[in-house]
Amino acid sequence: MAQAGVVLDKDQFNCPICLDVLRDPVTIPCGHSYCSGCIQNYWDQDDYLGIFVCPQCRQNFNPRPPLARNTMLADVVERFKKTGLQETTATTSNQSLAQDGDVECDVCTGRKNKAVRSCLVCLASYCDLHVQPHYESAAFKKHKLVSATKHLQETICGRHDKLLEVYCRTDKQCICYLCLTDEHKGHDTVLVEAEIQQKQTQLADMKQSSQLRIHQREKEAQELRQAIFSLTRSARTAAEESDAIFTELIRSIELKRFEVRELIKAQEKTAVSQAEQVLEKIQKEIAELKKNEAELDKLSHTEDHVHFLQSCESLQAPPTLSVMPSVSNLSFGPVMTAVADFKGLLQEVCQGGFVCIYEKVRDVVIVGPPNPATQLNTTQPSDGEAAVQMEATHVCLEILKDPATIPCGHSYCLDCIEDYWNRAKQKGQYSCPQCRQVFNPRPLLSRNTVLGEVVEKFKQSESSAQHVSKAEEVKCSICTGRKTKAVKSCLACSDSYCVAHLRVHEERFHGKAHKLIPASDQPREKLCPQHDKSLRLYCRTDQQHVCSQCVKERHKSHDTVSVVDERATQQKKLQETSLKSVQKLKDMEKELRYVVRYIKHSTEAVVEESERIFSKLIRSIEKQSCEVKELIRVQERATVSQAEELLEKIQREIVELRRAEAELEKLSRTEDHVHFLQKCKSLHFPVKPVEMPSTDALPYLMYKSMRGALADLRDSLDETLERDFKRISDKVISLKEASNQNTSERTKARDTDASYNSEPKTRADFLQYYNDITLDPNTANPYLSFSDGRRGVTTRSEPLPYPDHPARFTNWAQVLCKAGMAGRCYWEVEWSGKGGVSIGLCYKNMGRSGGGSDCKIGHNSKSWSLDCSYSVCSFQHNKESVALAAPCGSRIGVYLDFRGGTLSFYNVSDAMVLLHKVKTTFNQPVFPGFWVGLGSSLKLCSL
């Protein structure tokens, strides 16, 4: 029966740790049995923790249990080994046995099976059968399984027989935890897993780098093969190759020709643009004069002669340009300014939009007192009540103050209704001043908070709203708050009255000597302050209005006429002056248009001369082309040989790189960490790669000899081009000087080439090159709003409905100026705000649509900028930033020397503190541009 039991339950005699039949079995307190050596080794690994667990049920034992051989179980196991030998042998014969070179299973007895996995914790390799507990038992699931390897002993420390779980970066070797306490103490150490991750990352980078190098070398090899093919073919087509070289040179000449043409056109454009600006100013002056005429015509319809003459004293025709502006510098100043007397009128017209708002608010929140006359006629109170009511009506002509609502529903000022009821206290009755409802006892009053808040909001809106009466109408002097139109003025009271207050005035002063006249702003101005008589005469000697008594006294024997005659004289004089001013401006406009045509004609002549010079240069190059063709054939053979040698070296390097890449791939797949790290130390790439010239230069190796011959040609070409540039510049300057004989000596000195040899130092020097620039609304981002006649700009939080335009910035809050610059120019900018600003230049073809760096001023190769904020200041160009030590002031000066290739930024002061200066080459006109951060504003200074 015992034998039968062994045959039926043979698995129960396998050790759960080694999976083999128990050897020297021991039983631990929980009842499970193990090989004595297996359980001892298992607990030795946890000895430093002081806690010993059963590998199967995970029960803890502390202290470590003593172990002794289970004799009864050992006897049963021995019998099992004898009876189960035949079965074990039969089973083994059916499994895959290890062959030469295979890793053997460390658990199998007798003939070893082929191991499929190795455990880095158990330091053993297992076949398919014996590895199953590592997958099924919870005790082994934390063990690290890798592909079967023969290098397990390399994971054990040779000194301490402990697992190599630490990597010493100082000595570049794997160590155990005990090594950390002696020879590797204080070294830079990390866990093996961490080092593995870093090494794997490095291997991935090395692999990627290797692939890139292989790809690059293959590409270079292909390009080199193509170059060899091209060089071989060039032997048969030497003439065509030489023609290609000289065609490139001629193309360069053509480019210079274009640049010269553009330089002249830029000068023409600047001159014409300035002339057009003057034309625009003249046209505006003509419009202002016509507007002045309209005001004169309007004033001529007034019946108040005294008012007419007084207005004529302040109304003068605006001064016109006395001489034609200089054409050489085209620095036109403003032709005329707006008439100061009409500014107030314009401001009131601009505020017209507030009238309708005011009217709507009044209809909602104001409960005004009834018309006094209507109140008297409908209620017919006694004489005492009428006096009280009339007096109360005068008080309540204002907006409600501390509104209180009485029981009938009407609202009044709290003080007004209290005062009204206090006067009626002796009667013991308290009535509503509007509906006359009687209350007894006296109602308790308190402030109506809701109505009070509405009234307060109305007062705030009313402060900025336009009055009911029009700007040109006379307003009632008695009305408070909103003024109504006056219909009469009293010379005695010196006040003007509306219809309602006129009735009050007539009732108060009925029968008294209060003379009423048509409504006037200053009624007292119609009376002589000395004699209190009407001003019906005008003294031309003293240029003032007088009365008949003044003529007999202080103005005796003066030249005096009636105000009617003087009005006719003044009106005719002003009209004649206005007509003369308009005609003079039209003559200047005609002359300026002739100057524009002359500038364009002269520019065409200069362009023709430059074309003739460049044509001569091109013919000279074509003549020398024949002398170079022979040099090509000699160089071709040597160049092909050199290229073939390079190709052979590159191919050998590619082979070495592929071998290294295969080794990297194999190493990256190993799961043995220690073996991986040890192998990484010996891993290396091929030696220094083959150096070869740029593939772009290879097709031109054959022209080395030719370049020596072309050097003199290119030198002479550069010299000729520089001389041609100078001649064109001289022509442009002489054209400017000849167009105006009245140019000052200082302006002439500024326009000569001699000025380009010196740098401005003081602010006065810089102001010689001042340019009056304006912003271009077609380029402005929708979040930018203009002010000060398009000289100021501010960033908004909400976009404006600007029309679509191809030049408009769609994402960046930027704007450009209208005119490009191609000479010496200077301008100043004022900025403020926490958002900061960018002040710079850009080419016209810089990107506008999108939020990338190609559209941001200063962040690409087509623009330069100075970034200003309260905290930092930096210069930006082509994604490169230069931090500046000096802080940015609120006023920045920008100086451009287009021909000299310099751009400078200054803190504006008497000493002009330089912030940054950059040296570059401008190949096309540049446009001033600005970026404005949210909460910031920027303004172009007018000097």
Buried (B, 14 or more C-beta within 10 A) or exposed (E): EEEEEBEEEBEEBBBBBBBBBBBBBBBBEBEBBBBBBBBEBBBEEEEEEEEBBBBBEEEEBEEBBEBEEBEEBBEBBEBBBEBBEEEBEEEBEEBEBBEEEBBBBBBBEEEBBBBBBBBBBBBBBBBBBBBEBBEEBEBBEEBBBBBBBBBBEBBBBEEBEBBBBBBBEEBEBBBBBBBBEEEBEEBEBBEBEEBBEEBBEEBEEBBEEBBEBBEEBBEBBEBBEEBBEBBBEBBEEBEEBBBEBBBEBBEBBEEBBEBBBBBBBBBBBBBBBBBEBBBEBBBBBBEBBEBBBEBBEEBEEEEBBBBBBBBBEEBBBBEBBEEBBBBBBBBBEEBBEEBEEBEEEEEBEEBEEBBEBBEEBBEEBBBEBBBBBEBBEEBEBEEEBBEBBBEBBEBBBBBBBBBBBBEBEBBBBBEBBEBBBEBBEEEEEBBBBBEEEEBEEBBEBEEBEEBBEBBEEBBEBBEEBBBBBBBEBBBBBBBEEBBBBBBBBBBBBEBBBBBBBBBBBBEEBEEEEBEBBEBBBEBBBBBBEEBEBBBBBBBEEBEBBBBBBBBEEEBEEBEBBEBEEBBBBBBEEBBEBBEEBBEBBEEBBEEBEEBBEBBEEBBEEBBEEBEEBBEEBBEBBBEBBEEBBEBBBEBBEBBBEBBEEBBEBBBEBBEBBEEBBEBBEEBBEBBBBBBBBBBBEEBEBBEEBBEBEEBEEBBBBBBEBBEEEBEEBEEEBEEBBEEBBEBBBEBBBBBBBEBBEEBEEEBBEBBBEEBEEEEBEEBEBBEBBBBBBBBBBBBBBBBBBBEEEBBBBBBBEEEEEBEEEEEBBEBBBBBBBBBBBBBBBBBBBBBBBEBBBBBBBBBEEBBBEEEEEBBBBBBBEBBBBBBBBEEEBBBBBEEEEEEBEEEBBEBBBBBBBBBBEBBBBBBBEEEBEEBBEBEEEBEBBBBBBBBBBBEBBBBBBBE
